[in-house]
């Protein structure tokens, strides 16, 4: 409707010094060309990319050791493909594994943040640090990729409100409450429940994130944690890289009962490209492969070498199914039906995954997903919501909530030893 009005206004003869306002050119009909045109209007904002971890693993944390202005075919991400994929904004994940705990996790997270800052320093013509929605849009207008930081796992703060606040000062725009294992104050989806959601300290972490304006990310957490966080949070929450459990029954995906709450909370689920979260066939194959590995390890006299040899033989006769771009779009369809069009985004998890859907092989392929949505009848307005307008709205609301809360209360002095441990 907006584009129709623009066209009509451009066609009207106006009295005065201006005789006629120029009409805006119509968007192309071809889905791919139309997708590329829409990517120029709104910053495609991806909720999760693990490029900093690739630098930690493959380049010993030295950003100058691998030049992503040149092709990096072993990775999913480099600048030429980012430009081809028309990425407008990125939450760079500063992931550290949950096997790192305590001060070691805090230090490693700081080192990951340092990698992001090194990227900003080395490629200033490409990346720009952005802390607010307005800054994202300003960077996009200047042709830069707006760069934000996401902490992937509450173990990174070592149950410290002070660490949480300092990470926010360093630019962390969201924190995923858990990664693959529980933290002392929150349950993860892939661990045995201990807190039945959030503890009292965990609830206080969510409140302090609201006060800071830091997005609460519920990817990786257990459904009970999702519900508890939705009960507590005064700002919209996000899922930075998750999909629909109704379409693929992986515990990392989001149940419909939680998706339905997004419309009340105002949050966004950023559909991911993780193949075992997208395809039920891939998920089942992963389970069967794990069972075969367990069987091989249980055999008398087994070694790691014999297990790997046996597993390779099993895979020869049980090839891994392929997830597809169309299945990612199926998840988006279901989220639209369940939560609504205002609650969808994109969170690819590139460079954090070992396999990719056919059609979404790297960061150059985003417009192909956009084109698929266009083929499915998504309007231009709806596509632009998914690309970036939804997450920008969430960011603005979180900023608004933070401005109010900072007038109402001081920084939290809560300690886990007191709230959860009974210390007086």
Secondary structure as the mmCIF struct_conf table of DSSP 4:
data_model
#
loop_
_struct_conf.conf_type_id
_struct_conf.id
_struct_conf.beg_label_comp_id
_struct_conf.beg_label_asym_id
_struct_conf.beg_label_seq_id
_struct_conf.end_label_comp_id
_struct_conf.end_label_asym_id
_struct_conf.end_label_seq_id
HELX_RH_AL_P HELX_RH_AL_P1 UNK A 2 UNK A 11
BEND BEND1 UNK A 12 UNK A 12
STRN STRN1 UNK A 13 UNK A 13
BEND BEND2 UNK A 15 UNK A 17
STRN STRN2 UNK A 20 UNK A 20
HELX_LH_PP_P HELX_LH_PP_P1 UNK A 21 UNK A 28
BEND BEND3 UNK A 29 UNK A 30
HELX_RH_AL_P HELX_RH_AL_P2 UNK A 31 UNK A 39
TURN_TY1_P TURN_TY1_P1 UNK A 40 UNK A 41
BEND BEND4 UNK A 42 UNK A 42
STRN STRN3 UNK A 44 UNK A 49
HELX_RH_AL_P HELX_RH_AL_P3 UNK A 51 UNK A 58
BEND BEND5 UNK A 59 UNK A 59
TURN_TY1_P TURN_TY1_P2 UNK A 60 UNK A 61
HELX_RH_3T_P HELX_RH_3T_P1 UNK A 63 UNK A 65
BEND BEND6 UNK A 66 UNK A 66
TURN_TY1_P TURN_TY1_P3 UNK A 68 UNK A 69
BEND BEND7 UNK A 70 UNK A 70
TURN_TY1_P TURN_TY1_P4 UNK A 73 UNK A 74
BEND BEND8 UNK A 75 UNK A 76
HELX_RH_AL_P HELX_RH_AL_P4 UNK A 79 UNK A 84
TURN_TY1_P TURN_TY1_P5 UNK A 85 UNK A 86
STRN STRN4 UNK A 87 UNK A 93
TURN_TY1_P TURN_TY1_P6 UNK A 98 UNK A 99
HELX_RH_AL_P HELX_RH_AL_P5 UNK A 102 UNK A 122
TURN_TY1_P TURN_TY1_P7 UNK A 123 UNK A 126
STRN STRN5 UNK A 127 UNK A 129
BEND BEND9 UNK A 132 UNK A 132
HELX_RH_AL_P HELX_RH_AL_P6 UNK A 133 UNK A 141
TURN_TY1_P TURN_TY1_P8 UNK A 142 UNK A 143
STRN STRN6 UNK A 145 UNK A 152
HELX_RH_3T_P HELX_RH_3T_P2 UNK A 154 UNK A 157
TURN_TY1_P TURN_TY1_P9 UNK A 158 UNK A 159
HELX_RH_AL_P HELX_RH_AL_P7 UNK A 161 UNK A 169
TURN_TY1_P TURN_TY1_P10 UNK A 170 UNK A 171
STRN STRN7 UNK A 172 UNK A 176
BEND BEND10 UNK A 177 UNK A 177
BEND BEND11 UNK A 179 UNK A 181
STRN STRN8 UNK A 183 UNK A 183
TURN_TY1_P TURN_TY1_P11 UNK A 184 UNK A 185
STRN STRN9 UNK A 186 UNK A 186
STRN STRN10 UNK A 188 UNK A 188
TURN_TY1_P TURN_TY1_P12 UNK A 189 UNK A 190
BEND BEND12 UNK A 191 UNK A 191
BEND BEND13 UNK A 194 UNK A 197
STRN STRN11 UNK A 198 UNK A 198
HELX_RH_AL_P HELX_RH_AL_P8 UNK A 200 UNK A 212
TURN_TY1_P TURN_TY1_P13 UNK A 213 UNK A 213
STRN STRN12 UNK A 215 UNK A 217
TURN_TY1_P TURN_TY1_P14 UNK A 219 UNK A 220
STRN STRN13 UNK A 221 UNK A 221
HELX_RH_AL_P HELX_RH_AL_P9 UNK A 223 UNK A 232
BEND BEND14 UNK A 234 UNK A 235
STRN STRN14 UNK A 238 UNK A 242
STRN STRN15 UNK A 244 UNK A 244
TURN_TY1_P TURN_TY1_P15 UNK A 245 UNK A 247
BEND BEND15 UNK A 248 UNK A 248
TURN_TY1_P TURN_TY1_P16 UNK A 251 UNK A 252
BEND BEND16 UNK A 253 UNK A 253
STRN STRN16 UNK A 254 UNK A 254
HELX_RH_AL_P HELX_RH_AL_P10 UNK A 256 UNK A 265
TURN_TY1_P TURN_TY1_P17 UNK A 266 UNK A 266
STRN STRN17 UNK A 268 UNK A 271
HELX_RH_AL_P HELX_RH_AL_P11 UNK A 275 UNK A 278
HELX_RH_AL_P HELX_RH_AL_P12 UNK A 280 UNK A 298
BEND BEND17 UNK A 299 UNK A 299
TURN_TY1_P TURN_TY1_P18 UNK A 300 UNK A 301
HELX_RH_AL_P HELX_RH_AL_P13 UNK A 304 UNK A 317
BEND BEND18 UNK A 318 UNK A 318
HELX_LH_PP_P HELX_LH_PP_P2 UNK A 319 UNK A 321
STRN STRN18 UNK A 324 UNK A 324
HELX_RH_AL_P HELX_RH_AL_P14 UNK A 325 UNK A 338
TURN_TY1_P TURN_TY1_P19 UNK A 339 UNK A 339
HELX_RH_3T_P HELX_RH_3T_P3 UNK A 341 UNK A 343
STRN STRN19 UNK A 344 UNK A 346
STRN STRN20 UNK A 350 UNK A 350
TURN_TY1_P TURN_TY1_P20 UNK A 351 UNK A 351
BEND BEND19 UNK A 352 UNK A 352
BEND BEND20 UNK A 354 UNK A 354
STRN STRN21 UNK A 358 UNK A 358
TURN_TY1_P TURN_TY1_P21 UNK A 359 UNK A 359
BEND BEND21 UNK A 362 UNK A 362
HELX_RH_3T_P HELX_RH_3T_P4 UNK A 363 UNK A 365
HELX_RH_AL_P HELX_RH_AL_P15 UNK A 366 UNK A 375
TURN_TY1_P TURN_TY1_P22 UNK A 376 UNK A 377
HELX_RH_AL_P HELX_RH_AL_P16 UNK A 380 UNK A 384
HELX_RH_PI_P HELX_RH_PI_P1 UNK A 385 UNK A 389
HELX_RH_AL_P HELX_RH_AL_P17 UNK A 390 UNK A 408
HELX_LH_PP_P HELX_LH_PP_P3 UNK A 410 UNK A 412
HELX_RH_AL_P HELX_RH_AL_P18 UNK A 416 UNK A 419
TURN_TY1_P TURN_TY1_P23 UNK A 420 UNK A 421
#
